[in-house]
Amino acid sequence: MVCNDTEELRCDHEEADTRMIAHARHASQFYSSIMIKSPDTDVFLIALNACLDIHADIYFETGTGNGRRIISLSKIRHSLGDQWCSSLLGLHAFTGCDTTSAFYGKGKVTALKIARMKEKYADLFWNVGREATASTPLKEGLYGYVCHLYGFEECSDVNSVRFQIFKGGKYDEESMPPNQDSLDQHVSRANYQCYIWRHASQPLLNMEPFCNHGWKLDDCGNVLVDWMTIPPAPDSVLEFANCKCKKACQNNRCSCLKAKLKCSDLCKCIGCKNNNGNVDGNDENDSDTYDRDEQDHTSSDISEDEY
């Protein structure tokens, strides 16, 4: 076996998802057909977008056994057109991928149907990831898309949509879009990820630090999602947090304990161990509890099915 040092393939990519695209572009200088093999939807859409830069017939192999398929990405490009091949990459990053969260209850099919309703959404998602930092017009367009995704087509204020949904009697957090601050962070993450994908054919990315784009480091150097930059509610509201736990309020499933508050008379918990002795766990009124332990959910951190 002979190993050659190929200067053109020296790269700083962190993942094979994009590195293989850089290799495919290099191979296109010598071959007219290229096969990319992966089970990953991210890779499929990165490769589909890369068809615009790689001058060769690209095939995508996925699945195993009887489920093995070979898909001509060049034919898909011809069928969808260049714009949607590129727009799908932005849509995928924004609606949930390996590194970004999805909108609870809003699967890929629903997201795509909404995106295909208006021509402006094709332009909108084509622009995701064009720059490392999302522009103000891009953010505003994505706010409007999220409102449409939750049934408010003519609105672009997600906080207003949350209020309207709440007024309609839906009080669960998962039934609402993320608030404005949380959505801003999500837009930054999705745009940053898509920027990396759009430059996958370039060996050297020289990316700026991700900490400015919706992630952060803890004291131990671990990467964390920066869900929000402001408190979820005013202190006066948080002070009145209450729970309906069926168990002993001993972990962060308890909303009071998670907020570092003692359970109070407002709570309906049973066998509580997070109080100052002012809650009677045997009170008959405490029997009116949820069928499941109360858990905190956000509208953007639940994985969804892929396309």
C-alpha positions as CSV (number, residue, x, y, z in Angstrom):
1,M,0.0,0.0,0.0
2,V,1.3,3.4,-1.0
3,C,0.3,6.5,1.1
4,N,0.7,9.9,-0.5
5,D,0.5,13.2,1.3
6,T,-2.1,15.2,-0.7
7,E,-1.7,18.9,0.2
8,E,-5.1,19.8,-1.3
9,L,-6.8,17.6,1.3
10,R,-5.3,19.1,4.4
11,C,-8.4,20.4,6.2
12,D,-9.6,21.6,9.6
13,H,-13.1,20.1,9.4
14,E,-14.3,18.6,12.7
15,E,-16.7,16.1,11.2
16,A,-16.6,13.5,8.5
17,D,-20.0,14.8,7.3
18,T,-18.3,17.7,5.7
19,R,-14.8,16.3,5.2
20,M,-16.1,13.7,2.7
21,I,-17.5,16.5,0.6
22,A,-14.0,18.1,0.4
23,H,-12.7,14.7,-0.7
24,A,-15.4,14.4,-3.3
25,R,-14.6,17.7,-4.8
26,H,-11.0,16.8,-5.0
27,A,-11.9,13.4,-6.7
28,S,-14.0,15.2,-9.2
29,Q,-10.8,16.5,-10.9
30,F,-10.1,12.9,-11.9
31,Y,-13.4,11.1,-12.1
32,S,-16.7,11.8,-13.7
33,S,-18.8,9.9,-11.2
34,I,-18.6,9.9,-7.4
35,M,-20.3,7.7,-4.8
36,I,-20.9,9.0,-1.3
37,K,-22.0,6.4,1.3
38,S,-23.8,7.3,4.5
39,P,-27.0,6.6,6.5
40,D,-27.2,10.2,7.6
41,T,-29.7,12.8,6.4
42,D,-27.3,15.6,7.2
43,V,-24.8,14.1,4.7
44,F,-27.5,13.6,2.1
45,L,-28.5,17.2,2.1
46,I,-24.9,18.5,2.4
47,A,-24.0,16.4,-0.7
48,L,-27.2,17.6,-2.5
49,N,-26.2,21.2,-2.0
50,A,-22.6,20.3,-3.0
51,C,-23.8,19.2,-6.4
52,L,-23.8,22.9,-7.3
53,D,-20.0,23.0,-6.8
54,I,-18.8,19.6,-7.8
55,H,-18.6,19.0,-11.5
56,A,-19.3,15.3,-11.6
57,D,-22.3,12.9,-11.3
58,I,-22.8,12.3,-7.6
59,Y,-24.5,9.2,-6.2
60,F,-25.6,8.6,-2.7
61,E,-25.6,5.1,-1.2
62,T,-27.6,4.5,1.9
63,G,-29.3,1.6,3.8
64,T,-28.2,-2.0,4.2
65,G,-29.3,-5.4,2.9
66,N,-32.6,-5.3,1.1
67,G,-33.0,-1.6,2.1
68,R,-29.8,-0.6,0.3
69,R,-30.4,2.2,-2.2
70,I,-28.3,4.2,-4.6
71,I,-29.8,7.7,-5.3
72,S,-28.7,10.0,-8.1
73,L,-28.2,13.4,-6.5
74,S,-27.7,14.9,-10.0
75,K,-31.2,13.8,-11.0
76,I,-32.7,15.2,-7.8
77,R,-30.9,18.5,-8.5
78,H,-32.4,18.5,-12.0
79,S,-35.9,17.8,-10.6
80,L,-35.9,20.3,-7.7
81,G,-33.8,23.0,-9.3
82,D,-30.7,24.6,-7.9
83,Q,-32.5,26.9,-5.5
84,W,-34.4,24.3,-3.6
85,C,-31.3,22.0,-3.5
86,S,-29.7,24.8,-1.6
87,S,-32.7,26.0,0.4
88,L,-33.3,22.5,1.8
89,L,-30.0,22.7,3.6
90,G,-31.0,25.8,5.4
91,L,-34.5,24.4,6.2
92,H,-32.9,21.2,7.6
93,A,-30.5,23.1,9.8
94,F,-33.3,25.3,11.1
95,T,-35.9,22.6,11.8
96,G,-33.5,20.2,13.5
97,C,-30.4,18.2,12.6
98,D,-27.6,16.4,14.4
99,T,-26.4,19.6,16.1
100,T,-29.5,21.8,16.3
101,S,-32.8,21.2,18.0
102,A,-36.3,20.7,16.5
103,F,-39.6,22.4,17.2
104,Y,-41.7,20.0,19.4
105,G,-44.5,18.4,17.4
106,K,-43.4,20.0,14.1
107,G,-41.9,17.3,12.0
108,K,-39.9,17.6,8.7
109,V,-43.0,17.0,6.5
110,T,-44.9,19.8,8.2
111,A,-41.9,22.1,8.0
112,L,-41.4,21.4,4.3
113,K,-45.1,21.9,3.5
114,I,-45.1,25.3,5.1
115,A,-41.8,26.2,3.4
116,R,-43.2,25.2,0.0
117,M,-46.4,27.4,0.4
118,K,-44.6,30.7,-0.3
119,E,-41.8,31.5,-2.7
120,K,-40.3,33.8,-0.2
121,Y,-39.4,30.9,2.0
122,A,-37.3,29.4,-0.7
123,D,-35.3,32.6,-0.8
124,L,-35.3,32.7,3.0
125,F,-33.7,29.3,3.6
126,W,-31.4,29.8,0.6
127,N,-29.9,32.7,2.7
128,V,-29.4,30.6,5.9
129,G,-25.7,30.1,6.3
130,R,-24.5,32.5,3.7
131,E,-22.6,34.4,6.4
132,A,-21.3,33.1,9.7
133,T,-23.5,35.5,11.6
134,A,-27.3,35.7,10.8
135,S,-28.3,39.2,9.5
136,T,-31.3,41.1,10.9
137,P,-33.4,40.6,7.8
138,L,-32.7,36.8,7.9
139,K,-33.7,36.6,11.5
140,E,-36.9,38.6,10.9
141,G,-37.8,36.3,8.0
142,L,-37.2,33.2,10.2
143,Y,-39.4,34.7,13.0
144,G,-42.2,34.9,10.5
145,Y,-41.7,31.4,9.3
146,V,-41.9,30.1,12.8
147,C,-45.2,32.0,13.4
148,H,-46.6,30.4,10.2
149,L,-45.4,27.0,11.4
150,Y,-47.6,27.4,14.5
151,G,-50.6,28.6,12.5
152,F,-50.2,32.4,12.5
153,E,-49.3,33.1,8.9
154,E,-49.5,36.9,9.0
155,C,-47.6,37.4,12.2
156,S,-43.8,37.7,12.8
157,D,-43.8,38.2,16.6
158,V,-43.3,34.8,18.4
159,N,-44.0,36.3,21.8
160,S,-47.4,37.5,20.5
161,V,-48.1,34.0,19.1
162,R,-47.2,32.4,22.4
163,F,-49.7,34.8,24.1
164,Q,-52.4,34.0,21.6
165,I,-51.9,30.3,22.0
166,F,-52.1,30.7,25.8
167,K,-55.3,32.7,25.5
168,G,-56.7,29.9,23.4
169,G,-56.4,27.5,26.4
170,K,-53.2,25.7,25.5
171,Y,-50.9,26.1,28.5
172,D,-48.3,23.5,27.8
173,E,-44.9,25.0,26.8
174,E,-44.5,22.4,24.1
175,S,-47.6,23.7,22.3
176,M,-46.0,27.1,21.8
177,P,-43.0,28.4,19.7
178,P,-39.9,29.3,21.7
179,N,-39.9,32.9,23.0
180,Q,-38.0,35.6,21.2
181,D,-34.7,35.3,23.1
182,S,-34.6,31.5,22.8
183,L,-35.5,31.7,19.1
184,D,-32.6,34.2,18.6
185,Q,-30.2,31.7,20.0
186,H,-31.6,28.9,17.8
187,V,-31.3,31.0,14.7
188,S,-27.7,31.7,15.5
189,R,-26.9,28.0,16.0
190,A,-28.8,26.9,12.8
191,N,-27.1,29.6,10.7
192,Y,-23.6,28.8,12.0
193,Q,-24.1,25.1,11.3
194,C,-25.4,25.8,7.8
195,Y,-22.5,28.1,7.1
196,I,-20.1,25.2,7.8
197,W,-22.2,22.9,5.6
198,R,-22.2,25.4,2.7
199,H,-18.4,25.5,2.8
200,A,-18.0,21.8,3.1
201,S,-16.1,21.5,-0.2
202,Q,-13.4,23.9,1.1
203,P,-10.7,22.0,3.0
204,L,-9.9,25.0,5.3
205,L,-12.8,26.7,7.0
206,N,-11.0,28.8,9.6
207,M,-14.2,29.1,11.6
208,E,-14.7,31.7,14.3
209,P,-15.5,30.5,17.8
210,F,-18.9,28.8,18.2
211,C,-19.4,30.5,21.5
212,N,-20.7,33.5,19.7
213,H,-23.4,31.5,18.0
214,G,-25.7,30.0,20.5
215,W,-23.4,27.7,22.4
216,K,-21.3,28.3,25.5
217,L,-18.6,26.5,27.6
218,D,-19.1,25.6,31.2
219,D,-16.4,25.8,33.9
220,C,-15.0,22.4,32.9
221,G,-14.8,23.3,29.2
222,N,-17.8,21.3,28.1
223,V,-19.9,22.6,25.2
224,L,-23.4,23.5,26.2
225,V,-26.4,24.9,24.3
226,D,-27.1,28.5,25.4
227,W,-30.9,28.2,25.4
228,M,-31.6,31.7,26.7
229,T,-29.6,34.9,27.6
230,I,-32.3,36.3,29.9
231,P,-34.4,34.8,32.8
232,P,-37.4,32.8,31.6
233,A,-39.7,35.1,33.7
234,P,-39.5,38.0,36.1
235,D,-38.3,37.1,39.6
236,S,-41.8,38.0,41.0
237,V,-43.3,35.3,38.8
238,L,-40.6,32.7,39.5
239,E,-41.1,33.2,43.2
240,F,-44.6,31.7,42.8
241,A,-43.5,28.5,41.0
242,N,-45.4,25.5,42.1
243,C,-45.4,21.8,41.3
244,K,-47.8,18.9,41.1
245,C,-45.3,16.1,41.6
246,K,-46.5,12.6,42.5
247,K,-43.2,11.7,44.1
248,A,-41.0,13.2,46.7
249,C,-39.7,16.3,44.9
250,Q,-36.1,15.1,45.1
251,N,-34.8,15.9,41.6
252,N,-35.1,18.4,38.9
253,R,-38.3,16.9,37.6
254,C,-39.8,19.1,40.4
255,S,-40.2,22.6,39.0
256,C,-39.8,24.2,42.5
257,L,-36.6,22.3,43.2
258,K,-35.2,23.1,39.8
259,A,-35.9,26.8,40.5
260,K,-34.1,26.4,43.9
261,L,-37.4,27.2,45.7
262,K,-39.1,25.4,48.6
263,C,-42.5,23.8,47.8
264,S,-45.4,25.9,49.2
265,D,-49.1,25.7,49.9
266,L,-49.6,26.4,46.2
267,C,-48.1,23.0,45.4
268,K,-50.0,19.7,45.1
269,C,-47.1,17.4,45.5
270,I,-47.3,14.1,47.5
271,G,-44.8,13.0,50.1
272,C,-42.8,16.2,49.5
273,K,-39.3,16.4,50.9
274,N,-38.6,20.0,49.6
275,N,-40.6,22.0,52.1
276,N,-40.3,23.8,55.4
277,G,-42.9,21.6,57.1
278,N,-45.9,23.6,55.8
279,V,-47.1,21.0,53.3
280,D,-49.1,18.0,54.4
281,G,-48.5,15.2,51.9
282,N,-51.6,13.4,53.2
283,D,-54.0,16.3,52.6
284,E,-56.9,15.0,50.6
285,N,-56.6,18.0,48.3
286,D,-53.2,16.8,47.2
287,S,-54.8,13.8,45.5
288,D,-55.7,16.0,42.5
289,T,-52.4,15.4,40.6
290,Y,-51.4,14.9,37.0
291,D,-51.3,11.4,35.6
292,R,-47.5,11.8,35.1
293,D,-44.7,13.6,36.9
294,E,-44.4,17.2,35.9
295,Q,-41.5,17.7,33.6
296,D,-40.0,20.8,32.1
297,H,-40.1,21.0,28.3
298,T,-39.1,23.6,25.8
299,S,-40.5,24.0,22.4
300,S,-37.1,23.5,20.7
301,D,-35.1,20.7,22.3
302,I,-37.1,17.5,21.3
303,S,-35.8,15.4,18.4
304,E,-38.1,14.9,15.4
305,D,-38.2,12.3,12.6
306,E,-36.0,13.2,9.6
307,Y,-37.2,13.9,6.1
